[in-house]
Amino acid sequence: MRLSTTQSPGWRFGAVLLTGLSLSIGWGIRGNFGHEYGAAFAGCLAAIVVPLLSGRADWRQRVLYFAFFGAIGWGFGGSISYMQVIAYTQSGQTASQWFGYVGLFYLGFLWAALGGAGTALAAVAERERLVQLVKPVLFLFGSWLLQDLLEDPLVEWLQAGLPADHTWSRHKSPLYWLDADYLAALSALLAMALYDLIDRNEKNSLFLPVFAGLGALFGWLVQLTLQLVGLDRKLASLLTYPLGDPAYINPETGTLVFDSANFLNNWPQWFSDYPQHIGWIIGLLLGATAYFYRFGKFRHGASLIVYMAAGWLLFFLIVPVLGSVFFASYGGLRMTPPRSDDWAGITGAFIGMIRWMRRNQLVPVAVASLISGIIGGLGFSGIQWVKQLMMAPGNPRILIGRGLSPESDAFKTITISWSNWQNQNWHSFLEQSYGFVNGIAIVVALGYLATRIPLHTDSSQRASDNGKWTLGVAIVFVWLAIPYVNLVKNVEDWSEQLNPDVWAQTVASPDGTSRTTAALWDAPYLGRLPGVNLLHMTPAGWFTVTWLLILLLFILLIRRHNREPLSIVTASWLGRGQLIFLVLLWLMVIGNFERALVDWRPQRLLTEWVIMVNAILATGLVLAVPHERETVNIQPLSSFAPVYRQLWLRLALTVTISSVCFLLTNRLIYHYPAYEKPDKSMHLRFGPEADWRAKPNLKNAQHK
């Protein structure tokens, strides 16, 4: 029997629950692994179920494209720093609290908007465009891999022995710039430049060295001229501001705290380390930019990456770097000083994405992005508000704010009674609940498109055959790449829990002497063959080699499947999608449990047990809710432009009303202590004790 409906099947209760659970599970696991890779997994998991639940056969055939582009879209937000924004909402200082709720809405909007765009792109674009876009994306991935391999050696060469690392001393790196991932955006542009040169293969490619060389010469001459006329220092002073307050006074001692010479500033560290090279390097980049602006084609979707990467760099440069000069007395145009300003770069990437979609007749993607972003923004700020309300009973800070002394019997009785409640893993509650709301955002956005986007008549068989390789790339990305970049982090956690005294071992060195090493860093020789030292690797090395063997197997099986389908791969795209979902889900759920098991604490139960139960429920739903013979009646819109314009107005109204509502209700319940005497764990964006004043990053101290 064939089921038909005028409403999107993705809006049924079971479908909504499954999509919400998928992103909730992913977000809970993302909290353990962190950053872009964790967010990509969460987005990938939800993007897989969208076409399965849509009732559209054309979308189900694209399930791997949904997974591929959905993961990339959701991954962007993982670079944004947000813990201080959460802390602002519970600071007790009115301006900081309001800023915290608005900031959470803004960050949630960016995260969900780009995630929704990536997922919707697979639903809206023609298949040929998706196939072509995979090529420049692979160049992009290659550039980021090279960046990871080359960045540390480059830093070691530039810093001339200065101590630096990726955590507490990262600001000492010559490449450090407002703790932001600008190198990734620059690498993306370089990758697209290389792709464009290879794709065009034209004689005018020889002009690139000319443009770059002339630009470098011009930049060098400009810098030399400024030095000769004595304007270089004045210009630097106009465009530079310290990342801190030289006039900050310790409220307890009444004395100045910081030496102004110890502050970082708003430009890359190498500007101070190698000022003589600023002119020609900037000139070279501008010359190369002029060449590609004149001759570049950026076909096959490469222009999308150019728009987003250029948007990242431009917005970052205009707002927190240059714009902050005019607001230095307020900590600059920065969201979480002294932490990362990646929010600005992601804003630029969002603007670039929206502009590209509109210029390429993909307005439905922009519509889905805005719908998803509005709900995601409301979810991030709203769930933090709910979390605060739930943490109100027995909260020591509220009791102090109500006038109870910590030494009083009443204070002790209340706090002891509620201590277990207060000590739950409330941050995990925030993450998993916010993830569920993000799932709702995808349900609403893609459900809206499901009944309004015409069915795709995906090209000819010949064109379909030409794109088979992209399906192989997508399955390797989903089943191998995403799990690897997350699960490889487990190895360090496992190693840190080993007892070096128990696992210490003596191994032969190439010079014939012996040395003692520990399992924390080294794994034993393979077979302990005499005289064979090449097979001695770190645990992460062994993990990577094993994963490469699995990759080799996958490549061989994919080639075999393209010649003659493997029997285990069902002909049904619904069945294929269910298999893809379940393998990815349980691979990551088990890997996440392994990560937590070696350092188990009672507080982990709220995370790992809930994730496991949700995964069991999601398994049942993904197998039972979608129907093979399900269809949906489609009523295409003649134009999405009016909807797009209305959504911007709704966005402004939503953020205004919700932030005011959250702030007022929060302060009615929470009677915070006077913010003039802040707790050491408190974070403030404004006021005399704001973080950027009281807790700045200093050149000779650990990074905050």
Helices and strands as residue ranges (DSSP letters): E 3-5, G 9-11, H 13-33, H 35-53, H 57-60, H 63-75, G 76-79, H 83-88, H 94-124, H 127-159, G 170-172, H 182-200, G 203-206, H 207-228, H 232-239, G 260-262, H 269-273, G 275-277, H 278-295, H 302-316, I 317-322, G 323-330, H 342-359, H 363-390, H 396-401, H 409-417, H 419-422, H 426-450, H 461-466, H 468-476, I 477-481, H 482-497, H 500-503, E 505-508, E 514-517, H 539-563, H 573-597, G 602-604, H 605-624, E 630-632, H 641-669, H 691-694
